Amino acid sequence: MWKQWINALLGLLVVIFAYTGASVTTFVIIGIIIIILALWSALEKK
């Protein structure tokens, strides 16, 4: 469950950074973290 909350917070950060004009590197790093957490959560057996 905590992975979904982290994904939500990272998504919010992406929106905030889009309005502040952050660099492409910031978006790439956040995107990679989101992908890792999403895959980890999807592959986790319940």
mmCIF file as Biopython writes it, N, C-alpha, C and O atoms, coordinates in Angstrom:
data_model
#
loop_
_atom_site.group_PDB
_atom_site.id
_atom_site.type_symbol
_atom_site.label_atom_id
_atom_site.label_alt_id
_atom_site.label_comp_id
_atom_site.label_asym_id
_atom_site.label_entity_id
_atom_site.label_seq_id
_atom_site.pdbx_PDB_ins_code
_atom_site.Cartn_x
_atom_site.Cartn_y
_atom_site.Cartn_z
_atom_site.occupancy
_atom_site.B_iso_or_equiv
_atom_site.auth_seq_id
_atom_site.auth_asym_id
_atom_site.pdbx_PDB_model_num
ATOM 1   N N  . MET A ? 1  ? 0.821  -1.200  0.000   1.0 0.0 1  A 1 
ATOM 2   C CA . MET A ? 1  ? 0.000  0.000   0.000   1.0 0.0 1  A 1 
ATOM 3   C C  . MET A ? 1  ? 0.864  1.262   0.000   1.0 0.0 1  A 1 
ATOM 4   O O  . MET A ? 1  ? 0.499  2.273   -0.600  1.0 0.0 1  A 1 
ATOM 5   N N  . TRP A ? 2  ? 2.003  1.194   0.674   1.0 0.0 2  A 1 
ATOM 6   C CA . TRP A ? 2  ? 2.837  2.396   0.754   1.0 0.0 2  A 1 
ATOM 7   C C  . TRP A ? 2  ? 3.394  2.779   -0.605  1.0 0.0 2  A 1 
ATOM 8   O O  . TRP A ? 2  ? 3.680  3.951   -0.848  1.0 0.0 2  A 1 
ATOM 9   N N  . LYS A ? 3  ? 3.552  1.803   -1.495  1.0 0.0 3  A 1 
ATOM 10  C CA . LYS A ? 3  ? 4.082  2.106   -2.832  1.0 0.0 3  A 1 
ATOM 11  C C  . LYS A ? 3  ? 3.101  2.961   -3.630  1.0 0.0 3  A 1 
ATOM 12  O O  . LYS A ? 3  ? 3.515  3.825   -4.404  1.0 0.0 3  A 1 
ATOM 13  N N  . GLN A ? 4  ? 1.806  2.724   -3.443  1.0 0.0 4  A 1 
ATOM 14  C CA . GLN A ? 4  ? 0.810  3.533   -4.135  1.0 0.0 4  A 1 
ATOM 15  C C  . GLN A ? 4  ? 0.824  4.977   -3.629  1.0 0.0 4  A 1 
ATOM 16  O O  . GLN A ? 4  ? 0.639  5.916   -4.404  1.0 0.0 4  A 1 
ATOM 17  N N  . TRP A ? 5  ? 1.045  5.145   -2.328  1.0 0.0 5  A 1 
ATOM 18  C CA . TRP A ? 5  ? 1.108  6.504   -1.774  1.0 0.0 5  A 1 
ATOM 19  C C  . TRP A ? 5  ? 2.341  7.242   -2.291  1.0 0.0 5  A 1 
ATOM 20  O O  . TRP A ? 5  ? 2.268  8.430   -2.606  1.0 0.0 5  A 1 
ATOM 21  N N  . ILE A ? 6  ? 3.470  6.543   -2.378  1.0 0.0 6  A 1 
ATOM 22  C CA . ILE A ? 6  ? 4.679  7.160   -2.915  1.0 0.0 6  A 1 
ATOM 23  C C  . ILE A ? 6  ? 4.469  7.528   -4.379  1.0 0.0 6  A 1 
ATOM 24  O O  . ILE A ? 6  ? 4.892  8.600   -4.813  1.0 0.0 6  A 1 
ATOM 25  N N  . ASN A ? 7  ? 3.820  6.652   -5.146  1.0 0.0 7  A 1 
ATOM 26  C CA . ASN A ? 7  ? 3.518  6.959   -6.543  1.0 0.0 7  A 1 
ATOM 27  C C  . ASN A ? 7  ? 2.649  8.207   -6.658  1.0 0.0 7  A 1 
ATOM 28  O O  . ASN A ? 7  ? 2.869  9.044   -7.533  1.0 0.0 7  A 1 
ATOM 29  N N  . ALA A ? 8  ? 1.668  8.327   -5.779  1.0 0.0 8  A 1 
ATOM 30  C CA . ALA A ? 8  ? 0.797  9.497   -5.802  1.0 0.0 8  A 1 
ATOM 31  C C  . ALA A ? 8  ? 1.579  10.774  -5.489  1.0 0.0 8  A 1 
ATOM 32  O O  . ALA A ? 8  ? 1.389  11.799  -6.145  1.0 0.0 8  A 1 
ATOM 33  N N  . LEU A ? 9  ? 2.454  10.710  -4.492  1.0 0.0 9  A 1 
ATOM 34  C CA . LEU A ? 9  ? 3.258  11.885  -4.146  1.0 0.0 9  A 1 
ATOM 35  C C  . LEU A ? 9  ? 4.225  12.258  -5.271  1.0 0.0 9  A 1 
ATOM 36  O O  . LEU A ? 9  ? 4.420  13.439  -5.561  1.0 0.0 9  A 1 
ATOM 37  N N  . LEU A ? 10 ? 4.826  11.252  -5.902  1.0 0.0 10 A 1 
ATOM 38  C CA . LEU A ? 10 ? 5.725  11.528  -7.014  1.0 0.0 10 A 1 
ATOM 39  C C  . LEU A ? 10 ? 4.965  12.118  -8.200  1.0 0.0 10 A 1 
ATOM 40  O O  . LEU A ? 10 ? 5.474  13.000  -8.892  1.0 0.0 10 A 1 
ATOM 41  N N  . GLY A ? 11 ? 3.763  11.637  -8.430  1.0 0.0 11 A 1 
ATOM 42  C CA . GLY A ? 11 ? 2.927  12.224  -9.481  1.0 0.0 11 A 1 
ATOM 43  C C  . GLY A ? 11 ? 2.616  13.682  -9.195  1.0 0.0 11 A 1 
ATOM 44  O O  . GLY A ? 11 ? 2.624  14.513  -10.103 1.0 0.0 11 A 1 
ATOM 45  N N  . LEU A ? 12 ? 2.344  13.989  -7.948  1.0 0.0 12 A 1 
ATOM 46  C CA . LEU A ? 12 ? 2.107  15.378  -7.548  1.0 0.0 12 A 1 
ATOM 47  C C  . LEU A ? 12 ? 3.353  16.225  -7.762  1.0 0.0 12 A 1 
ATOM 48  O O  . LEU A ? 12 ? 3.259  17.372  -8.197  1.0 0.0 12 A 1 
ATOM 49  N N  . LEU A ? 13 ? 4.521  15.664  -7.457  1.0 0.0 13 A 1 
ATOM 50  C CA . LEU A ? 13 ? 5.771  16.374  -7.691  1.0 0.0 13 A 1 
ATOM 51  C C  . LEU A ? 13 ? 5.981  16.670  -9.172  1.0 0.0 13 A 1 
ATOM 52  O O  . LEU A ? 13 ? 6.459  17.747  -9.530  1.0 0.0 13 A 1 
ATOM 53  N N  . VAL A ? 14 ? 5.630  15.727  -10.025 1.0 0.0 14 A 1 
ATOM 54  C CA . VAL A ? 14 ? 5.759  15.941  -11.466 1.0 0.0 14 A 1 
ATOM 55  C C  . VAL A ? 14 ? 4.896  17.128  -11.906 1.0 0.0 14 A 1 
ATOM 56  O O  . VAL A ? 14 ? 5.333  17.963  -12.697 1.0 0.0 14 A 1 
ATOM 57  N N  . VAL A ? 15 ? 3.671  17.192  -11.386 1.0 0.0 15 A 1 
ATOM 58  C CA . VAL A ? 15 ? 2.784  18.305  -11.735 1.0 0.0 15 A 1 
ATOM 59  C C  . VAL A ? 15 ? 3.367  19.628  -11.233 1.0 0.0 15 A 1 
ATOM 60  O O  . VAL A ? 15 ? 3.369  20.620  -11.961 1.0 0.0 15 A 1 
ATOM 61  N N  . ILE A ? 16 ? 3.855  19.644  -10.004 1.0 0.0 16 A 1 
ATOM 62  C CA . ILE A ? 16 ? 4.428  20.873  -9.442  1.0 0.0 16 A 1 
ATOM 63  C C  . ILE A ? 16 ? 5.662  21.297  -10.226 1.0 0.0 16 A 1 
ATOM 64  O O  . ILE A ? 16 ? 5.824  22.475  -10.545 1.0 0.0 16 A 1 
ATOM 65  N N  . PHE A ? 17 ? 6.543  20.329  -10.541 1.0 0.0 17 A 1 
ATOM 66  C CA . PHE A ? 17 ? 7.759  20.654  -11.289 1.0 0.0 17 A 1 
ATOM 67  C C  . PHE A ? 17 ? 7.438  21.143  -12.690 1.0 0.0 17 A 1 
ATOM 68  O O  . PHE A ? 17 ? 8.179  21.955  -13.244 1.0 0.0 17 A 1 
ATOM 69  N N  . ALA A ? 18 ? 6.344  20.662  -13.276 1.0 0.0 18 A 1 
ATOM 70  C CA . ALA A ? 18 ? 5.964  21.122  -14.611 1.0 0.0 18 A 1 
ATOM 71  C C  . ALA A ? 18 ? 5.635  22.620  -14.594 1.0 0.0 18 A 1 
ATOM 72  O O  . ALA A ? 18 ? 5.941  23.338  -15.546 1.0 0.0 18 A 1 
ATOM 73  N N  . TYR A ? 19 ? 5.022  23.075  -13.525 1.0 0.0 19 A 1 
ATOM 74  C CA . TYR A ? 19 ? 4.658  24.493  -13.422 1.0 0.0 19 A 1 
ATOM 75  C C  . TYR A ? 19 ? 5.841  25.373  -13.005 1.0 0.0 19 A 1 
ATOM 76  O O  . TYR A ? 19 ? 5.832  26.578  -13.259 1.0 0.0 19 A 1 
ATOM 77  N N  . THR A ? 20 ? 6.853  24.786  -12.372 1.0 0.0 20 A 1 
ATOM 78  C CA . THR A ? 20 ? 8.003  25.583  -11.938 1.0 0.0 20 A 1 
ATOM 79  C C  . THR A ? 20 ? 9.125  25.592  -12.969 1.0 0.0 20 A 1 
ATOM 80  O O  . THR A ? 20 ? 10.115 26.304  -12.803 1.0 0.0 20 A 1 
ATOM 81  N N  . GLY A ? 21 ? 8.978  24.808  -14.028 1.0 0.0 21 A 1 
ATOM 82  C CA . GLY A ? 21 ? 9.987  24.799  -15.077 1.0 0.0 21 A 1 
ATOM 83  C C  . GLY A ? 21 ? 11.231 24.014  -14.715 1.0 0.0 21 A 1 
ATOM 84  O O  . GLY A ? 21 ? 12.344 24.443  -15.019 1.0 0.0 21 A 1 
ATOM 85  N N  . ALA A ? 22 ? 11.061 22.881  -14.077 1.0 0.0 22 A 1 
ATOM 86  C CA . ALA A ? 22 ? 12.198 22.042  -13.680 1.0 0.0 22 A 1 
ATOM 87  C C  . ALA A ? 22 ? 12.891 21.463  -14.915 1.0 0.0 22 A 1 
ATOM 88  O O  . ALA A ? 22 ? 12.329 21.442  -16.010 1.0 0.0 22 A 1 
ATOM 89  N N  . SER A ? 23 ? 14.102 21.003  -14.713 1.0 0.0 23 A 1 
ATOM 90  C CA . SER A ? 23 ? 14.888 20.470  -15.822 1.0 0.0 23 A 1 
ATOM 91  C C  . SER A ? 23 ? 14.386 19.089  -16.246 1.0 0.0 23 A 1 
ATOM 92  O O  . SER A ? 23 ? 13.655 18.425  -15.512 1.0 0.0 23 A 1 
ATOM 93  N N  . VAL A ? 24 ? 14.787 18.681  -17.427 1.0 0.0 24 A 1 
ATOM 94  C CA . VAL A ? 24 ? 14.397 17.379  -17.957 1.0 0.0 24 A 1 
ATOM 95  C C  . VAL A ? 24 ? 14.969 16.266  -17.087 1.0 0.0 24 A 1 
ATOM 96  O O  . VAL A ? 24 ? 14.333 15.226  -16.918 1.0 0.0 24 A 1 
ATOM 97  N N  . THR A ? 25 ? 16.147 16.470  -16.539 1.0 0.0 25 A 1 
ATOM 98  C CA . THR A ? 25 ? 16.776 15.463  -15.690 1.0 0.0 25 A 1 
ATOM 99  C C  . THR A ? 25 ? 15.895 15.143  -14.483 1.0 0.0 25 A 1 
ATOM 100 O O  . THR A ? 25 ? 15.786 13.983  -14.085 1.0 0.0 25 A 1 
ATOM 101 N N  . THR A ? 26 ? 15.280 16.144  -13.911 1.0 0.0 26 A 1 
ATOM 102 C CA . THR A ? 26 ? 14.389 15.931  -12.765 1.0 0.0 26 A 1 
ATOM 103 C C  . THR A ? 26 ? 13.223 15.036  -13.153 1.0 0.0 26 A 1 
ATOM 104 O O  . THR A ? 26 ? 12.858 14.123  -12.413 1.0 0.0 26 A 1 
ATOM 105 N N  . PHE A ? 27 ? 12.643 15.301  -14.312 1.0 0.0 27 A 1 
ATOM 106 C CA . PHE A ? 27 ? 11.516 14.484  -14.769 1.0 0.0 27 A 1 
ATOM 107 C C  . PHE A ? 27 ? 11.944 13.050  -15.059 1.0 0.0 27 A 1 
ATOM 108 O O  . PHE A ? 27 ? 11.192 12.114  -14.784 1.0 0.0 27 A 1 
ATOM 109 N N  . VAL A ? 28 ? 13.126 12.867  -15.603 1.0 0.0 28 A 1 
ATOM 110 C CA . VAL A ? 28 ? 13.626 11.524  -15.902 1.0 0.0 28 A 1 
ATOM 111 C C  . VAL A ? 28 ? 13.836 10.740  -14.614 1.0 0.0 28 A 1 
ATOM 112 O O  . VAL A ? 28 ? 13.452 9.573   -14.533 1.0 0.0 28 A 1 
ATOM 113 N N  . ILE A ? 29 ? 14.436 11.360  -13.613 1.0 0.0 29 A 1 
ATOM 114 C CA . ILE A ? 29 ? 14.692 10.683  -12.339 1.0 0.0 29 A 1 
ATOM 115 C C  . ILE A ? 29 ? 13.377 10.303  -11.663 1.0 0.0 29 A 1 
ATOM 116 O O  . ILE A ? 29 ? 13.222 9.171   -11.205 1.0 0.0 29 A 1 
ATOM 117 N N  . ILE A ? 30 ? 12.434 11.234  -11.598 1.0 0.0 30 A 1 
ATOM 118 C CA . ILE A ? 30 ? 11.142 10.946  -10.973 1.0 0.0 30 A 1 
ATOM 119 C C  . ILE A ? 30 ? 10.406 9.873   -11.773 1.0 0.0 30 A 1 
ATOM 120 O O  . ILE A ? 30 ? 9.773  8.993   -11.190 1.0 0.0 30 A 1 
ATOM 121 N N  . GLY A ? 31 ? 10.482 9.940   -13.089 1.0 0.0 31 A 1 
ATOM 122 C CA . GLY A ? 31 ? 9.838  8.940   -13.933 1.0 0.0 31 A 1 
ATOM 123 C C  . GLY A ? 31 ? 10.387 7.547   -13.700 1.0 0.0 31 A 1 
ATOM 124 O O  . GLY A ? 31 ? 9.625  6.582   -13.637 1.0 0.0 31 A 1 
ATOM 125 N N  . ILE A ? 32 ? 11.699 7.432   -13.571 1.0 0.0 32 A 1 
ATOM 126 C CA . ILE A ? 32 ? 12.322 6.139   -13.311 1.0 0.0 32 A 1 
ATOM 127 C C  . ILE A ? 32 ? 11.860 5.578   -11.967 1.0 0.0 32 A 1 
ATOM 128 O O  . ILE A ? 32 ? 11.571 4.387   -11.854 1.0 0.0 32 A 1 
ATOM 129 N N  . ILE A ? 33 ? 11.793 6.435   -10.952 1.0 0.0 33 A 1 
ATOM 130 C CA . ILE A ? 33 ? 11.329 5.984   -9.631  1.0 0.0 33 A 1 
ATOM 131 C C  . ILE A ? 33 ? 9.881  5.525   -9.695  1.0 0.0 33 A 1 
ATOM 132 O O  . ILE A ? 33 ? 9.525  4.513   -9.092  1.0 0.0 33 A 1 
ATOM 133 N N  . ILE A ? 34 ? 9.039  6.261   -10.420 1.0 0.0 34 A 1 
ATOM 134 C CA . ILE A ? 34 ? 7.633  5.883   -10.565 1.0 0.0 34 A 1 
ATOM 135 C C  . ILE A ? 34 ? 7.511  4.540   -11.274 1.0 0.0 34 A 1 
ATOM 136 O O  . ILE A ? 34 ? 6.721  3.690   -10.863 1.0 0.0 34 A 1 
ATOM 137 N N  . ILE A ? 35 ? 8.287  4.345   -12.334 1.0 0.0 35 A 1 
ATOM 138 C CA . ILE A ? 35 ? 8.238  3.077   -13.069 1.0 0.0 35 A 1 
ATOM 139 C C  . ILE A ? 35 ? 8.652  1.914   -12.172 1.0 0.0 35 A 1 
ATOM 140 O O  . ILE A ? 35 ? 8.004  0.867   -12.176 1.0 0.0 35 A 1 
ATOM 141 N N  . ILE A ? 36 ? 9.721  2.088   -11.409 1.0 0.0 36 A 1 
ATOM 142 C CA . ILE A ? 36 ? 10.190 1.011   -10.530 1.0 0.0 36 A 1 
ATOM 143 C C  . ILE A ? 36 ? 9.134  0.667   -9.486  1.0 0.0 36 A 1 
ATOM 144 O O  . ILE A ? 36 ? 8.840  -0.508  -9.265  1.0 0.0 36 A 1 
ATOM 145 N N  . LEU A ? 37 ? 8.563  1.681   -8.844  1.0 0.0 37 A 1 
ATOM 146 C CA . LEU A ? 37 ? 7.550  1.415   -7.820  1.0 0.0 37 A 1 
ATOM 147 C C  . LEU A ? 37 ? 6.289  0.804   -8.414  1.0 0.0 37 A 1 
ATOM 148 O O  . LEU A ? 37 ? 5.679  -0.075  -7.803  1.0 0.0 37 A 1 
ATOM 149 N N  . ALA A ? 38 ? 5.892  1.260   -9.599  1.0 0.0 38 A 1 
ATOM 150 C CA . ALA A ? 38 ? 4.684  0.723   -10.231 1.0 0.0 38 A 1 
ATOM 151 C C  . ALA A ? 38 ? 4.891  -0.752  -10.611 1.0 0.0 38 A 1 
ATOM 152 O O  . ALA A ? 38 ? 4.014  -1.584  -10.380 1.0 0.0 38 A 1 
ATOM 153 N N  . LEU A ? 39 ? 6.041  -1.064  -11.187 1.0 0.0 39 A 1 
ATOM 154 C CA . LEU A ? 39 ? 6.315  -2.454  -11.553 1.0 0.0 39 A 1 
ATOM 155 C C  . LEU A ? 39 ? 6.417  -3.336  -10.315 1.0 0.0 39 A 1 
ATOM 156 O O  . LEU A ? 39 ? 5.896  -4.451  -10.294 1.0 0.0 39 A 1 
ATOM 157 N N  . TRP A ? 40 ? 7.088  -2.835  -9.290  1.0 0.0 40 A 1 
ATOM 158 C CA . TRP A ? 40 ? 7.225  -3.579  -8.037  1.0 0.0 40 A 1 
ATOM 159 C C  . TRP A ? 40 ? 5.839  -3.886  -7.456  1.0 0.0 40 A 1 
ATOM 160 O O  . TRP A ? 40 ? 5.572  -5.003  -7.013  1.0 0.0 40 A 1 
ATOM 161 N N  . SER A ? 41 ? 4.975  -2.884  -7.467  1.0 0.0 41 A 1 
ATOM 162 C CA . SER A ? 41 ? 3.634  -3.062  -6.927  1.0 0.0 41 A 1 
ATOM 163 C C  . SER A ? 41 ? 2.816  -4.023  -7.793  1.0 0.0 41 A 1 
ATOM 164 O O  . SER A ? 41 ? 2.060  -4.836  -7.262  1.0 0.0 41 A 1 
ATOM 165 N N  . ALA A ? 42 ? 2.957  -3.939  -9.113  1.0 0.0 42 A 1 
ATOM 166 C CA . ALA A ? 42 ? 2.196  -4.799  -10.012 1.0 0.0 42 A 1 
ATOM 167 C C  . ALA A ? 42 ? 2.650  -6.257  -9.921  1.0 0.0 42 A 1 
ATOM 168 O O  . ALA A ? 42 ? 1.832  -7.170  -10.037 1.0 0.0 42 A 1 
ATOM 169 N N  . LEU A ? 43 ? 3.934  -6.474  -9.716  1.0 0.0 43 A 1 
ATOM 170 C CA . LEU A ? 43 ? 4.471  -7.828  -9.687  1.0 0.0 43 A 1 
ATOM 171 C C  . LEU A ? 43 ? 4.373  -8.493  -8.314  1.0 0.0 43 A 1 
ATOM 172 O O  . LEU A ? 43 ? 4.626  -9.690  -8.175  1.0 0.0 43 A 1 
ATOM 173 N N  . GLU A ? 44 ? 4.007  -7.715  -7.317  1.0 0.0 44 A 1 
ATOM 174 C CA . GLU A ? 44 ? 3.902  -8.236  -5.967  1.0 0.0 44 A 1 
ATOM 175 C C  . GLU A ? 44 ? 2.711  -9.180  -5.862  1.0 0.0 44 A 1 
ATOM 176 O O  . GLU A ? 44 ? 1.610  -8.852  -6.304  1.0 0.0 44 A 1 
ATOM 177 N N  . LYS A ? 45 ? 2.933  -10.331 -5.286  1.0 0.0 45 A 1 
ATOM 178 C CA . LYS A ? 45 ? 1.851  -11.315 -5.127  1.0 0.0 45 A 1 
ATOM 179 C C  . LYS A ? 45 ? 1.050  -10.976 -3.886  1.0 0.0 45 A 1 
ATOM 180 O O  . LYS A ? 45 ? 1.610  -10.660 -2.837  1.0 0.0 45 A 1 
ATOM 181 N N  . LYS A ? 46 ? -0.254 -11.044 -4.015  1.0 0.0 46 A 1 
ATOM 182 C CA . LYS A ? 46 ? -1.112 -10.713 -2.879  1.0 0.0 46 A 1 
ATOM 183 C C  . LYS A ? 46 ? -1.721 -11.946 -2.297  1.0 0.0 46 A 1 
ATOM 184 O O  . LYS A ? 46 ? -2.477 -11.864 -1.329  1.0 0.0 46 A 1 
#
